[in-house]
Amino acid sequence: MVLPRVAHASRVCTAMERAWYVAAENETVKGIARRLGMMVYDLVNMNTRIYGLTETSKLRAGTRLRVLAKNLRQYRADLQERAAA
């Protein structure tokens, strides 16, 4: 049985460990998703508590977004590698 993409993505997201990403002033959802290696669709769906959130939404400083913890860990590791080089 093949599940529709939406149902499959929702199930995967709820089963994975999540973390918080704190946005800087005027960051976009699309930019954050790209930086963390996530699909914009998944990031928006994980943050339905933020009314009107779209891929081009500009966020205020301090806005907390739910992200997958594995993506956040990888992003931090990449930043540390760049700082050490």
N, C-alpha and C positions, 0 to 999 in steps of 0.2 A: 504494500500500500504506500503510495507516495503522498506525503502531506503537502498542503499548500505552503508557499514560502513564509507567509505571515505566521501561520500556526507554528511552523518549525522554528522560526527565529524567536518567537515568544517563549517557547519551551526551553530553548537553549539558554536564553538570557536569564530566565528565572532559576535555572539550575546552577549557574555559575556564580562564583564569588564576585561581589560588587564592591566598589570603592567610590569615594567622592573626588571630583576634580573641581577646584576653585578657580573660576574664570577671572581673567584680568579685564580691565575696562575695554569695551568695544571688541572683544574677541567674538568670533562667530562660531556657531555650532559646526559648520562645515570645516573651518580651520582646526577646531579641536579634534574632530573626528579624523581628519587627515593626519594630524600630528600623532594621535594615539593609535593609528592603524585600524580604526573602526569604520563601519559603514555609517553614513549619516542617518539613514533610515533607522538603524538599530539604536543610535544615540538619542534620536528624537523619541522613539518609542519607549526607551528606558526612563525618559523624563517627562512623562505625560502630566505630572503634577504642575509643570510650568505652563500656564495657559498661553496659547498662541505661539509656542516654540516651533520654529521652522529652521531649515538649514541655513538661511541667511540672517536669522535673528542676531542682532548685536546685543551682547550681554553686558550687564553692569558688573563692576568690580565686586568680587565676593560671591557672585552667583554660584551655587553648588550644583553640579551636574553628577548624576549617577553614571559611572563608567564601569567597564569590566576591569577587575583588579589586575588581571594578567597584562592588559594593554598599558595600564598605568605603570606597573613595575617595569615593563620593557622600555617605556619612554624615559623613566628615571635612570635606568641603566645606560641608555644611549646618551643621556645628558652627562652622566658621570664620565663615560668614556671620552666624550668630546672635551670635557674640562681637563682630564688627565693628559690628553695629547698635546 
